[in-house]
């Protein structure tokens, strides 16, 4: 289906054409007509399916062609992380370039000047606000946010917001909104908590399901069974085997991020890192350098598993086993986007084997095992006991600094 078939506003179509968009993805084909028709939506789609445009395009069309209040917030998009807020804002900058739509992103970690500009927009009126829950509540608590004309509410990555403990914050924000509005809920998974939230805020929603909980087929997955001291040498070995255009390494803690980043930096790899200890300005600069290929390798915590929009990442490494299967899918979904191919490797220590077996159960298949190079010594076998440690002699010989 072509975007020209939806009957979008002419100025909006100019932006779509300028962005080079021609044909809609499956989630866009299914979601856009329901949104234009005014129905509430609950949609499940894996990462990289085009769901951001699936709600942005019809929202922009309705704001351009229907009534809206110049002195109020007209649409609110709530997201779990500042990175996702930035990503959506950047998408809006391109799509809405030829329109008169105003928008602002509202998220924490910024200075007083930005807070003041956020306040001005929320106080005087803006068409679209993209916000994280905590920052929006900070503004709402001060009593100046104009919401009387709000007609559209979007909850993006709703499952992630609930995982991060934002349920009560979301309910509080909704309590400030007009009762008559269109609600759009997007989630990668549909656990019971999401169903509960949907039943609370949605009215007779259209339900869309696109390939839930399955990674794209074009991702070549592999697993290395390793001991903890083998991880950093193995990362270096993989990075030296071929010239990768863009590599994303996910760690489960900021401590692991800093340790791996320091080691790769010492080995003169073009690497950056993103974790919660960095200031927002630093994080945005690192991400910009990664997108522009000044940095070919980015080491990050799960803060980026859903908040990065780069289509040519050709390798993802799970330095630690993700918390659960859904996190695994979102991590490796950063590669093989826009119909390209990609590779995803996961390092599994003896202590993490049971956790990874649950991920394989969700996938419905075993991930192909990769051979740890002999120079790194013996590696644990699949099914090794959780307390199976490498011999003390081996650890001293191979990995003391």
N, C-alpha and C positions, 0 to 999 in steps of 0.2 A: 504494500500500500504506500502511495506517495504522500508526502506531507501536504501537497497541494490539494489532495482529496478531502482534507478535513474542513475546508472552508474557513481557514484562519484569516484574521484581519490582514490587510495588504501590507501594512508597516511591519507586522510580525513576520510575514512571509519574506520580506526583504532581509530581515535578520537571519532567518532560517537559511535562505539561499546564500547569504554571505558566509555563513558558517560551513557551507558545503554539505548540508543535510539534504538527502533526497528521499530515501525510503525509511519507513518506520520499523522499529523492532517489534517483535511479538507483544511485549508488554505495552508498548505505546499504542499499537493497533487496538488492543483490548481496553485499555484504561481511558484514553483520550475521549472517545465518544461518550462514555458514561459521565465524565467530568463536565463536558460541554452541556450535557443534558441536565446537569444539576444534581446528580445522585451522589450520595456518600459512597466512599470506596474503602475496601480493605483489600490490599494487594500484597502478595508474596512473590518476590522475585530475587534470584541470586544476584550477586554483584556483577556489574558490567553489562547488564541487560538494557540499560537506557532508561531506568525509571526516573532519574532526575528530570529529563526532558519530558517524560510522560506526565508529570504534574505541572512543570513550569509552563509548557506551551499552552495548554488549555486555560490555566490561570491567567496568563498574560492576555489571551484572546478575550476572556470574559471581562477582565478589567478594562480592556480597550473598547469593547462593544457594548458593555452594560453599565448600569448606574454605579457610581462609587463616590465616596465622601472625600473631598479634598482636604478636610480638616481632621481626618482620622486614619488610623492604621486600617487598611482594607483587607490584607491577607497576612497571615502569620505562619511561618514555616519553622517548626521546632526541631532541632537536631541535637544529637548527643555530644558532639565535639566541635571545637573551634575550627579544626581542619575541615570538617564537612561543611561548616558554615561558609568558610572561605571558598571551598570548591563550588558550592551552589551559587555564591555571589559572582564568581568568575564566569560561570555558565550564563547567568543573567546578563552580565555585561556584554556578552557577545550576542545573545539571542534578542535582547531588548534594545539593541543599539539604535535602531531606527524608530523607536517608539518614544512616547512621552512618559513611560512608566518610571516612577521613582522607587528606589529600594535602598535598604541599609542592612548591614550585618551587625549583630549585637552579641558580643561574647566577651568572656573574662580574659584576664591577662594583659589588658591594655592600659594605657595611662589615662590621666585625668582629662586630657584634651579630647580624646576619643569618646570618653564617657559623656562629656558635655555635648558633643555633636550627636551622640545617640539620643540624649535627652531632648535636644531641640527637635529632632525628627519625630520622636514619639509624642512630643507635646504639640507640635503644629500639624502633624499629619504626614504620612508616607504610604505609598501604595503597598509595598511588600516589606516585611521585616523577616529576616532570617536570624534566628536566635538560639542560644543555648539556654536551658531552663534556669540555671542559677542567676545569670546576668539579667534575664528578663524579670525575674522575681525582684531583683534589686531595684529595678526601675518601677515596677508595679507597687512596691512597698512605699514609694515616695509620692504616689497619688496623682501623677501628672500625665500618665499614658492615656491617650485618647483612643478608645476602642469601640465607641458607639456605632461606627460604620463598618465594623469588621464583618465580612461575609464569608471568608474562607480560612480554614485551619488545616494545615498539613503537619502530620507527625511523620518524620522520616527516620528510618532506622529505629523504629519503635522498640524492637526487641533489645537492641543495644542500650537504649535509654533505661529500660527496666532493669537490665543487668547492672547498670551503673547506679541504681537506686533512685531514679528520678520519678518514680510513680507518683508520689505525693506532690512533687513539684509540678508535674503535668496537670494533675487534678486541680491544684491551686490556681495555675494560670488559666485553665478553662473556666474556673468560677468567675473570672473577671470578664469573660467574653459574652457577647449577645447570644441568646438561646437560638435564634434563627440564623443558621450559617451552614455552609457545606463543609463536611469533614472528610479528609483524605488521610488514610492511615497506610503507611508502607512499612513492611517488615520483611526481613530475609527469612525468618522462621515464624511459625505460628504455635508457640507453646501456650499452655492454659492461661498464663498471665496476660498475654496479648489478647486472647479471646475475651477475658474479663474486661480489659480496657476498652476493647471494641464495643462490647455490649453496653458500656457506660456512656460512650460519647457518640456512637454512630446510629443513624436512623435508616433502617431498611437498606443496608449497603449492598452494592454490587461487589461480589467477591471474585478476585482474579488470582490465579495461581500459575506461576511460571517456573518450572524446573526447580522446585524447592530442594535444598540440601544435596545438590549434586554439582560437583565442580565441572567446568567446561571440558568436553572430551579432548580438546586440543592441548590440554596441559599434560605433559609427560611427568608423572609423579615417580619419586624414588625415596627410599628410606635407608639411612645408614644407622646400624646399631653400633653405638660407640660408648666408651667410657668418657666421663666428663673432661679429663685432661686432653682427650684427643680432638675436642671440638675445634679449638682455634687453629691447630695445624691443618685440620681437614678443610676448614673454610679457606685458608690460604692456598691449599693444594687445588681446590676446585676453581678458585679464581685465577689460578695460573695455567689452567688447562686450555683455555680458549679466551678470545677477546669478547667479553660480554658488553653489550651496549649499555645496559642498565640492570643493576642488581639490588634487590631489596632483601635485607636480612632482618627477620623478626626475632626478638628476644622477649622473654616473659617478665623481665625485671629491668629497671634502669641500671642496676649494678652490672648485669650481664652486658647491657648496651655499652656502658662506659669501658668495661674491660676489653670487649672485642674491638671497639672503636680505637682504643689506645694501641692495641697490638697491631691492627691493620695500618694505623697511621705511622707507627714506627717502621713498618715494612714498606712504607712509601706507596700504599694503595690510595687512589683518589676517593677518599671516604668521608662521609659526614654522618652525624647522628642526630636523632630526635628523641627526646624523652622529657619527662615532666619537669626536670630541674632547669631546663633552658627557658629563657624568657621568650615570650611570644614572638617578638621581633627577630630573635635569633632563629627560632624554629621556622618562621616564614622565609628567612633568607636561605637557610639550608635547603628547604623544599624547593625554592626557586632555583638554586644552583643545581639541584638534582634534576629538575625538569629540563633545564637548559643544557644538561650534560657536562657542566663544569665539574660535577661530582658524579662518578659512575656507580658508586656504591653507597647505599644508605642503610645504616643500622638503626632500628627503631623498635619501640615497644608497640603493643597492640593499639596504641593511640592512632596509628595509621592504617590499621587493617581495613577500615572502611572509609577513611577520610582522605584518600589520595586518588587523583584522577589523572593517571598517566597511562597511555595506551601501548607503550613500547618497552615495558619491563620484560626482559626475556629470562630472568632467573629470580626465583624466590627461594630463600633458605629459611626454614624453621629451625633456628639455633636451639630452641627449646620446644618441646611438644606443647601445642596450644592447650588451653584449658579444656576445651571440648570440641566435638566434631564441627559445630557451626563456626567456631573461631578458625578452625583449620581451613574450612571452605572459603571463608572470607580472606584469610591470609593468602592462600595460593591463588585466589581469584584476582589478585593484583596483576598476575601475568596472564598471557593469552587473551588479552582484551581486543575488541574490535576485529574478531575473527583471525587474529594472528596466533602463532604457536608459542608455547613457553614451557619452561621446566620448573619444577618445584621439588626441592629436596627437604627432607625432615630428618633431624638428628634425634635418635631415641636412645637414651641411656638405659642401663639395667633397671633403674628405679622408675622409669617412665613407660615401661613396656605394657603394663596393664592399661594405662591411660590411652596409649596409642592403639591398642587392640579394640577399644571402644570406638575410636574414630574409624577404624577399618570396618567395624560392624555397621556404622552409619553409612559408610560409602558402599557397602555391599560387596566388597572385594578386598583382597590383600594388595597393599602397595608394593610394587616390585622392590626387592632388596638390592642394594648397591654394595659393592665390595670395598671395604676399608683398605687402603693401600698397605702393603706389608710393612713398609718402613715405619708405620705408626704402631706396630706391635699387635698383639692379640686383641680382638674385639669381642664383646659379649655376643652370645648366640641368641636368636629369637627364643623367647620363653625362659630366659635366664631369671633366676630368683632375684627379688628386689634387693636383697642384701649381698648380692654377688659383686664383690669389689675387685679391681685389678690388684695384682700382687704388689706388695710394697716395693720390692726390688725394681719391678717394671716402672713404677711411677717415678722413682728417684732417677733412674737411668735416663728416662726419655724426656721428662718434663720439668725438672727443677730449673729455676732461673739462674 
